Structures are given as C-alpha cells and as structure tokens.
Amino acid sequence: MAVKNTGIQLEPHQIIVRPLVTEKGTHQSERLNAYSFEVNPNATKYDIRAAVEALWDVRVVDVRTQNRKGKPRRHKMSIGYTRDWKKAIVQLHDEDRISFF
C-alpha cells in the first residue's frame, strides 16, 4: 500500500494538537479503550498512529479520522464560521491505557 507523502514532516507533538475530553470520549476510553484527539489536518492515519505510539508508549490497533466542518457563528451583525478541524479516534491494545489526569 502506497503512503501519500505531503512533503511536510511533522513531529509527534505537532500531529496531536490536544486530547478531546468529552462525555462520549470518556465512555469510549473506559469501555472500548479508544481515545479521541484533535489532530493536524495534514496528518495521515499512519502519522497519527506513529505519534500516539511515540508520545505515550502504547500499541495502537486502529485509527479512524473525521474532518469536522466549522459551525456558523455570529457576532452582532456579522456572520462567520469556526475553523475546520480534524478528529482522530485511536483504539489501543487491550493491555494499554492512556492517563490524561
């Protein structure tokens, strides 16, 4: 399988922007051992897998990604949008865990 090369080499701390701590994400981490992250929009699934394994020293089983569109927002009379962002759901090996707190 050929890996698409965008020409930009990102460091692991540049790929993972922040963990998403939500009610649904907490449920997934406890029950399914899957963690949600906001990631760099240029990162591929292979980049995300390597970054999570490097930063937390865990084994990644599966990576799913979503491109999220910005929501419309208004300020007084002008209408704008929040920025578009990319979400990754990373499933870990049954024996591995990530502790954020």
Backbone hydrogen bonds, N-H to C=O, Kabsch-Sander energy under -0.5 kcal/mol:
donor,donor_aa,acceptor,acceptor_aa,energy
4,K,2,A,-0.5
6,T,4,K,-0.6
9,Q,7,G,-0.5
10,L,8,I,-0.7
14,Q,11,E,-1.5
15,I,11,E,-1.4
16,I,12,P,-1.9
17,V,15,I,-0.8
17,V,38,E,-2.3
18,R,38,E,-1.5
20,L,36,S,-2.4
21,V,19,P,-0.8
22,T,20,L,-1.0
26,T,22,T,-2.5
27,H,23,E,-1.9
28,Q,24,K,-2.4
29,S,25,G,-2.2
30,E,26,T,-2.0
31,R,27,H,-2.7
32,L,28,Q,-1.7
33,N,28,Q,-0.8
34,A,28,Q,-1.5
35,Y,90,V,-2.9
37,F,88,A,-2.6
38,E,18,R,-3.3
39,V,37,F,-0.6
39,V,86,K,-2.4
40,N,15,I,-2.2
43,A,40,N,-1.9
48,I,44,T,-2.3
49,R,45,K,-2.4
50,A,46,Y,-2.1
51,A,47,D,-2.4
52,V,48,I,-2.4
53,E,49,R,-2.2
54,A,50,A,-2.0
55,L,51,A,-2.7
56,W,52,V,-2.2
57,D,53,E,-1.0
60,V,58,V,-0.5
61,V,91,Q,-3.1
62,D,91,Q,-1.6
64,R,89,I,-2.4
66,Q,87,K,-2.7
68,R,66,Q,-0.7
68,R,85,W,-3.2
73,R,80,G,-3.0
75,H,78,S,-2.3
78,S,75,H,-1.9
80,G,73,R,-3.5
82,T,71,K,-2.4
85,W,68,R,-2.2
86,K,39,V,-0.7
87,K,66,Q,-3.1
88,A,37,F,-2.7
89,I,64,R,-3.2
90,V,35,Y,-3.3
90,V,88,A,-0.6
91,Q,62,D,-2.9
91,Q,89,I,-0.5
92,L,33,N,-2.6
93,H,59,R,-2.3
96,D,93,H,-1.5
100,F,98,I,-0.6
